Amino acid sequence: MLRLENLYVRGKDTSYIVKGIHIHVKPGEIHALLGPNGSGKTTLLNALAGHPNYLMEGTALFNGKVLSKLTPEKRFKEGLMLLFQQPPSIEGLRLYDFLKMVWLTQKELDDDIKNIRLFNNDLKKALGSVGVKEDLIYRSFNDKFSGGEKKRIELLQLELFKPKLALIDEVDAGLDVQALELLKSRLKEHVKAGNSALLVTHNFDVLNHVKPSRVYIMLSGKIIETGDLEVVKRAHRAWND
């Protein structure tokens, strides 16, 4: 599903931040990126999603298509979606209207009564699955939301849009125990459906629960070690010493 080979990422006016990494993600797999802050994890996810401030060099294929040739909108329609570490707020844009617009665009449907009913049904199911109160969706997008509410809205989008590959950037950070359990369960359901995730986290409990197929340790833009959960345990011990 995702094939990165000798991939470099740099900012438009900076030197390389990600340096020659290799990652292959198959359908139905969770891969985890670990490493200290500043190691390039967030830069990698932003570049894959199409952030205009980053340039990719090397091989980056999603379902056989060259990512650099796809706009961010086309990447999303192909099934690639980024869940933010720090979700943005947009005053004046109702969350409901945003979700409806994206849902219709994703499915290439018109804004007519029949399709709005289908959207409302999907939205109601998603709201129930992630425990988001309905009144939140009629407020401005993340405007004056708590940190926990913003993260639940990210999970709502995961549930509603069902991307083939979710790029998850520390959505677990700042969540309470109940919300963490919700994240774990939704990730398991996500991959059961044949979808995949590239997960950035510092939460070892999350990794123990979802059991990633592959773990990568990043340092200074390079992947210095790969493996299974044993890599996580060694990293955990090293960072706690």
KAKAPE-V535889 format. One record per pair of residues at least 24 apart in sequence whose C-alpha atoms are under 10 Angstrom apart, sorted by the first residue. I is the first residue (numbers start at 0). J is the second residue. Records with the same first field share a line. If there is no record, write none. Layout:
I=J  J
//
This chain:
0=24  25  26  27  28  60  61  62  63  64  163  164  194  195
1=25  26  47  59  60  61  62  63  64  66  79  164  195  196  197
2=58  59  60  61  62  63  64  65
3=47  57  58  59  60  61
4=56  57  58  59  60
5=56  57  58  59
6=43  55  56  57  58  59
7=43  54  55  56  57  58  59  220  221
8=39  42  43  46  47  53  54  55  56  57  220
9=39  42  43  46  52  53  54  55  56
10=42  46  51  52  53  54  55
11=51  52  53  54
12=52  53
13=53
15=39  53  54  55  56  219  220
16=40  42  43  53  219  220  221
17=41  42  43  46  55  56  217  218  219  220  221  222
18=56  57  219  220  221  222
19=56  57  58  220  221  222
20=57  58  215  217  220  221  222  223
21=57  58  59  215  221  222
22=59  197  213  214  215  222  225
23=59  60  213
24=61  164  195  196  197  212  213
25=62  164  193  194  195  196  212
26=62  163  164  190  191  192  193  194  195  196
27=163  164  187  189  190  191  192  193  194  195  196  212
28=164  187  189  190  191  193  194  195  196  197  210  211  212  213
29=164  165  186  187  189  190  194  195  196  197  198  206  209  210  211  212  213  214
30=166  195  196  197  198  199  206  209  210  211  212  213  214  215  227
31=167  196  197  198  199  200  201  206  210  211  212  213  214  215  216  225  227  228  231
32=167  168  197  198  199  200  201  211  213  214  215  216  217  222  225  231
33=198  199  200  201  202  203  214  215  216  217  218  222  230  231  234
34=199  200  201  215  216  217  218  219  220  222  223  234  238
35=201  216  217  218  219  238
36=201  217  218  219
37=217  218  219  220
38=216  217  218  219  220  221  222
39=217  218  219  220  221  222
40=168  198  199  200  216  217  218  219  220  221
41=83  84  166  167  168  169  199
42=220
43=166  220
44=80  81  82  83  165  166  167  168  197  198  199
45=81  82  83  166  168
46=71
47=71  74  79  80  81  166
48=72  73  74  75  79  80  81  82  165  166
49=73  74  75  79  81
61=163  164
62=163
72=101  104  105
73=105
75=101  104  105  160  162  163  164  165
76=101  102  104  105  106  107  160  162  163
77=105  162  163  164
78=105  160  161  162  163  164  165  194
79=161  162  163  164  165  166  195  196
80=156  157  160  161  162  163  164  165  166  167  196
81=153  156  157  162  164  165  166  167  168  196  197
82=150  152  153  154  156  157  165  166  167  168  169  170  198
83=149  150  153  166  167  168  169  170
84=149  150  153  167  168  169  170  171  172  173  199  200
85=146  149  150  153  168  169  170  172
86=140  141  146  149  150  152  153  170
87=140  141  142  149
88=139  140  141  142  143  144  149
89=139  140  141  142  143
90=138  139  140  141  142  143
91=138  139  140  142
92=137  138  139  140  141  142
93=135  136  137  138  139  140  141  142
94=135  136  137  138  139  140  141  142  152
95=119  122  133  134  135  136  137  138  139  140
96=136  137  138  139  140
97=136  139  140
98=122  136  140  155  156  159  160
101=156  159  160
102=156  159  160
105=160  162
106=160
118=159
121=158  159  160
122=155  156  158  159  160
123=159
124=155  158  159
125=154  155  156  157  158  159  160
126=151  152  154  155  156  158  159
127=155
128=154  155  158  159  181  184  185
129=153  154  155  156  157  158  178  181  182  184  185
130=154  155  178  181
131=155
146=172  173  174
147=171  172  173  174  175  178
148=174  178
149=174
150=174  178  182
151=178  179  181  182
154=178  181  182  185  186
155=185
157=185  186  189
158=185  186  188  189
161=189  192  194
162=189  194  195  196
163=189  190  192  193  194  195  196
164=189  190  193  194  195  196  197
165=189  194  195  196  197  198
166=195  196  197  198  199
167=196  197  198  199  200
168=197  198  199  200
169=198  199  200  201  202
170=198  199  200
171=198  199  200  201  202  205
172=200  201  202
179=204  205
180=205  208
182=209
183=207  208  209
184=208  209
185=209
201=235
202=235
203=228  231  232  234  235
206=231
207=231  232
//
